[in-house]
């Protein structure tokens, strides 16, 4: 439902691995070095062979590369990586809904030109001019995947745009973690579930959120510990949880510090596994592309800020 149907070319796995090994050398990894450059953005443009970069261009390149990787995969590899590509397209779908709420059709068409989002989903987004009607149709389609999506319209009426974004991603992760998949993909999604639960706890403490918590099971965090931290609203308990999950000691209550600790842990896990596992190598490449795009967007948005601040903002 979520992914485009693309003719399979039947390339063997070794062929794709050799191509990825060549392409991954262009990914920026030493962000500390980048931040010592006089003109950070100009240096990135030089490294990536681009000019006039902006967030939309960076996102477009990411989704086009995902499309390329998927198009090179044989059917066996596509099945193996289906959950990852679907997960990334769900994130992109949520972003598209933001533009749809503002009725920015031109931006939506630009976003959907690249990537793997299915024509079925694209048509739904563009067909409904009334946003509440669109949400009702999305709920109807998503329920065909899982009954966990039931109630999306009610969430929108109570909590608005942010509510449906949270609802869709929480339910999707709860669905995907229960599927059968390769071990390295499962470990990736365990990290994703843990990250989602921790970020919810962080926001509930920082913003004193009081609502029925949605715990995503299937990760390494026990429900009992999750609920204890949620109810007590003590930052030291959250810091201890982050340390146990990531091995990183966070200092305060900054959004990026939490996210970077979580994303950095995923990156290090995949990098280590990629040395001996071909599935991990491909997944590490795909994840590294996402982190690179995220970091470049961060630097674009943070032009003019102190370099030490920016260093803490990027995932290294």
C-alpha positions as CSV (number, residue, x, y, z in Angstrom):
1,X,0.0,0.0,0.0
2,X,2.7,2.5,0.9
3,X,5.5,1.6,-1.6
4,X,5.5,2.1,-5.3
5,X,5.4,-1.0,-7.5
6,X,8.7,-0.9,-9.4
7,X,9.7,-3.5,-12.0
8,X,12.5,-5.7,-10.6
9,X,15.7,-5.9,-12.6
10,X,17.0,-9.0,-11.0
11,X,20.4,-7.7,-10.0
12,X,22.3,-10.1,-7.7
13,X,23.0,-8.9,-4.1
14,X,26.7,-8.8,-4.7
15,X,26.2,-6.2,-7.5
16,X,24.3,-3.9,-5.2
17,X,26.8,-4.3,-2.5
18,X,29.7,-3.3,-4.8
19,X,27.7,-0.2,-5.9
20,X,26.9,0.8,-2.3
21,X,30.5,0.3,-1.2
22,X,31.5,2.9,-3.9
23,X,28.7,5.3,-3.2
24,X,29.1,5.3,0.6
25,X,32.5,7.0,0.4
26,X,30.8,10.3,-0.5
27,X,28.8,10.4,2.7
28,X,30.0,13.1,5.1
29,X,31.1,11.6,8.4
30,X,33.5,13.9,10.1
31,X,31.2,16.7,11.2
32,X,33.8,18.2,13.6
33,X,36.1,18.8,10.6
34,X,33.3,20.4,8.6
35,X,32.5,22.8,11.4
36,X,36.1,24.1,11.4
37,X,35.6,25.3,7.8
38,X,35.3,29.1,7.3
39,X,32.2,28.7,5.1
40,X,30.4,25.5,6.2
41,X,27.7,25.5,3.6
42,X,30.1,26.3,0.8
43,X,32.3,23.4,1.9
44,X,29.4,21.0,1.9
45,X,28.3,22.2,-1.5
46,X,31.9,21.4,-2.7
47,X,31.9,18.0,-1.2
48,X,28.5,17.0,-2.5
49,X,29.0,18.7,-5.9
50,X,26.0,21.0,-5.4
51,X,25.3,24.7,-5.5
52,X,22.6,26.7,-3.8
53,X,21.6,23.9,-1.4
54,X,18.5,24.2,0.7
55,X,16.5,21.8,2.8
56,X,14.2,20.8,0.0
57,X,17.1,19.9,-2.3
58,X,18.8,17.8,0.4
59,X,15.5,15.9,1.1
60,X,15.0,15.4,-2.6
61,X,18.4,13.9,-3.0
62,X,17.8,11.6,0.0
63,X,14.5,10.2,-1.4
64,X,16.0,9.8,-4.9
65,X,18.9,7.8,-3.6
66,X,16.4,5.6,-1.6
67,X,14.5,5.1,-4.9
68,X,17.7,4.2,-6.7
69,X,18.7,1.6,-4.0
70,X,15.3,0.0,-4.0
71,X,15.2,-0.1,-7.8
72,X,18.5,-2.0,-7.9
73,X,17.3,-4.6,-5.4
74,X,16.0,-8.0,-6.5
75,X,12.8,-9.3,-5.1
76,X,14.4,-11.1,-2.2
77,X,16.2,-7.9,-1.1
78,X,13.1,-5.8,-1.4
79,X,11.2,-8.2,0.9
80,X,14.1,-8.0,3.4
81,X,14.2,-4.2,3.4
82,X,10.5,-3.6,2.9
83,X,9.9,-2.5,6.5
84,X,12.7,0.0,6.5
85,X,11.6,1.7,3.3
86,X,8.0,1.7,4.5
87,X,9.1,3.3,7.8
88,X,10.9,6.1,6.0
89,X,8.0,6.7,3.7
90,X,5.6,6.9,6.7
91,X,7.8,9.7,8.0
92,X,7.7,11.4,4.7
93,X,3.9,10.9,4.5
94,X,3.6,12.7,7.9
95,X,5.6,15.6,6.5
96,X,3.4,15.8,3.4
97,X,0.3,15.9,5.6
98,X,1.7,19.1,7.1
99,X,1.8,20.8,3.7
100,X,-1.7,19.3,2.9
101,X,-3.1,20.9,6.0
102,X,-1.9,24.3,4.7
103,X,-3.1,23.4,1.2
104,X,0.4,23.8,-0.3
105,X,-0.3,21.6,-3.3
106,X,2.8,22.7,-5.2
107,X,5.1,21.7,-2.4
108,X,3.3,18.3,-2.1
109,X,3.8,17.6,-5.8
110,X,7.5,18.6,-5.5
111,X,8.0,16.2,-2.5
112,X,6.2,13.3,-4.1
113,X,8.2,13.5,-7.3
114,X,11.0,11.7,-5.6
115,X,10.9,8.6,-3.3
116,X,8.8,5.5,-3.0
117,X,5.5,6.6,-1.8
118,X,2.8,4.7,-3.7
119,X,0.6,6.4,-6.3
120,X,-2.4,5.2,-4.3
121,X,-1.3,7.3,-1.3
122,X,-0.4,10.3,-3.5
123,X,-3.8,10.3,-5.1
124,X,-5.6,10.2,-1.8
125,X,-3.6,13.2,-0.6
126,X,-4.3,15.3,-3.7
127,X,-7.9,14.2,-4.2
128,X,-9.4,15.5,-1.0
129,X,-9.6,19.2,-0.7
130,X,-11.2,19.1,2.7
131,X,-8.6,18.1,5.3
132,X,-11.0,16.4,7.8
133,X,-12.4,14.3,4.9
134,X,-8.8,13.4,4.0
135,X,-8.1,12.2,7.5
136,X,-11.3,10.1,7.5
137,X,-10.2,8.4,4.2
138,X,-6.7,7.8,5.5
139,X,-8.1,6.2,8.6
140,X,-10.3,3.9,6.4
141,X,-7.3,2.9,4.3
142,X,-5.0,2.4,7.2
143,X,-7.4,0.2,9.1
144,X,-7.1,-2.2,6.2
145,X,-3.5,-2.6,7.4
146,X,-4.2,-2.8,11.1
147,X,-7.1,-2.1,13.4
148,X,-4.6,-0.2,15.6
149,X,-5.2,2.8,13.3
150,X,-8.8,3.0,14.3
151,X,-9.5,6.3,16.0
152,X,-7.3,8.5,13.9
153,X,-10.2,10.9,13.0
154,X,-11.1,11.2,16.7
155,X,-7.5,12.0,17.5
156,X,-7.4,14.7,14.9
157,X,-10.6,16.3,16.3
158,X,-9.1,16.3,19.8
159,X,-5.5,17.1,19.2
160,X,-5.1,18.4,15.7
161,X,-2.2,17.9,13.3
162,X,0.4,17.0,15.9
163,X,-1.9,14.4,17.4
164,X,-2.4,12.5,14.1
165,X,1.4,12.6,13.5
166,X,2.1,11.1,16.9
167,X,-0.8,8.6,16.5
168,X,0.3,7.3,13.0
169,X,4.0,6.8,14.0
170,X,3.3,5.2,17.4
171,X,0.8,2.7,15.8
172,X,3.0,2.0,12.9
173,X,6.0,1.1,15.1
174,X,3.8,-1.1,17.2
175,X,2.7,-2.9,14.0
176,X,6.1,-3.3,12.4
177,X,8.0,-4.5,15.5
178,X,5.7,-7.6,15.5
179,X,6.5,-8.6,12.0
180,X,9.0,-11.3,11.0
181,X,12.2,-9.8,9.7
182,X,16.0,-10.2,9.4
183,X,17.8,-9.9,12.8
184,X,19.6,-6.7,11.9
185,X,16.3,-5.1,10.8
186,X,14.7,-6.2,14.0
187,X,17.5,-4.7,16.1
188,X,17.1,-1.4,14.1
189,X,13.4,-1.3,14.9
190,X,14.0,-2.1,18.6
191,X,16.2,1.0,18.6
192,X,13.4,2.9,16.9
193,X,10.8,1.8,19.4
194,X,13.1,2.6,22.4
195,X,13.8,6.0,20.8
196,X,10.1,6.8,20.4
197,X,9.3,5.8,23.9
198,X,12.1,7.9,25.3
199,X,11.3,11.0,23.3
200,X,7.7,10.8,24.5
201,X,8.9,10.6,28.1
202,X,11.3,13.5,27.5
203,X,8.5,15.7,26.1
204,X,6.1,14.7,28.9
205,X,8.6,15.8,31.5
206,X,9.8,19.0,29.8
207,X,6.3,20.2,28.8
208,X,4.4,18.7,31.8
209,X,2.2,16.7,29.4
210,X,-0.7,15.0,31.0
211,X,-2.5,12.5,28.8
212,X,-2.9,8.8,28.5
213,X,0.6,7.6,27.6
214,X,1.0,5.2,24.7
215,X,3.7,2.7,25.4
216,X,5.1,0.9,22.3
217,X,6.0,-2.6,23.3
218,X,8.7,-4.7,21.6
219,X,11.7,-2.7,22.6
220,X,14.1,-3.1,25.5
221,X,12.3,-0.7,27.9
222,X,9.9,-2.4,30.3
223,X,6.4,-1.0,30.5
224,X,6.7,-0.7,34.3
225,X,9.7,1.5,34.1
226,X,8.2,3.6,31.3
227,X,5.0,4.3,33.4
228,X,7.1,5.0,36.5
229,X,9.1,7.7,34.7
230,X,5.9,9.1,33.1
231,X,4.1,9.3,36.4
232,X,7.0,10.6,38.5
233,X,8.2,13.2,35.9
234,X,11.7,13.0,37.3
235,X,14.5,14.0,34.9
236,X,17.2,11.9,36.7
237,X,15.1,8.8,36.1
238,X,15.0,9.6,32.4
239,X,18.7,10.3,32.3
240,X,19.3,6.9,33.8
241,X,17.1,5.3,31.2
242,X,18.9,7.0,28.3
243,X,22.2,5.9,29.8
244,X,21.0,2.2,30.0
245,X,19.7,2.2,26.4
246,X,22.5,4.2,24.7
247,X,25.5,4.2,27.0
248,X,25.5,8.0,26.7
249,X,25.3,10.3,29.6
250,X,23.1,13.3,28.7
251,X,23.5,16.6,30.6
252,X,20.2,18.4,30.4
253,X,16.8,18.6,28.8
254,X,17.6,19.7,25.2
255,X,15.7,18.0,22.4
256,X,18.7,17.5,20.2
257,X,20.9,16.1,23.0
258,X,18.3,13.3,23.5
259,X,17.8,12.6,19.8
260,X,21.5,12.7,19.0
261,X,22.2,10.2,21.8
262,X,19.5,7.8,20.4
263,X,20.3,8.3,16.7
264,X,24.1,8.0,17.3
265,X,23.6,4.7,19.1
266,X,21.7,3.3,16.1
267,X,24.5,4.5,13.8
268,X,27.3,2.9,15.9
269,X,25.4,-0.4,16.1
270,X,24.9,-0.5,12.4
271,X,28.5,0.5,11.6
272,X,29.8,-2.3,13.8
273,X,27.4,-4.9,12.3
274,X,28.2,-3.7,8.7
275,X,31.8,-5.0,9.0
276,X,30.6,-8.7,8.8
277,X,27.0,-8.6,7.7
278,X,25.9,-7.6,4.2
279,X,22.3,-6.7,5.3
280,X,23.8,-4.4,7.9
281,X,26.1,-2.8,5.4
282,X,23.1,-1.9,3.2
283,X,21.1,-0.7,6.2
284,X,24.0,1.3,7.5
285,X,24.3,3.0,4.1
286,X,20.6,3.9,4.1
287,X,20.6,5.1,7.6
288,X,23.8,7.1,7.1
289,X,22.1,8.9,4.2
290,X,19.2,9.9,6.5
291,X,21.6,11.2,9.2
292,X,23.7,13.1,6.7
293,X,20.5,14.8,5.3
294,X,19.4,15.6,8.8
295,X,22.7,17.1,9.8
296,X,22.9,19.3,6.7
297,X,19.4,20.6,7.4
298,X,20.5,21.4,10.9
299,X,23.5,23.4,9.7
300,X,21.4,25.2,7.1
301,X,18.9,26.2,9.8
302,X,21.7,27.1,12.2
303,X,23.7,29.5,10.0
304,X,25.4,32.1,12.2
305,X,25.2,30.1,15.4
306,X,28.4,29.4,17.4
307,X,30.3,26.4,16.1
308,X,30.3,24.6,19.4
309,X,26.5,24.9,19.5
310,X,26.2,23.4,16.0
311,X,28.6,20.5,17.0
312,X,26.1,19.5,19.7
313,X,23.3,19.8,17.2
314,X,24.6,17.2,14.7
315,X,24.6,13.4,15.0
316,X,28.2,12.3,14.9
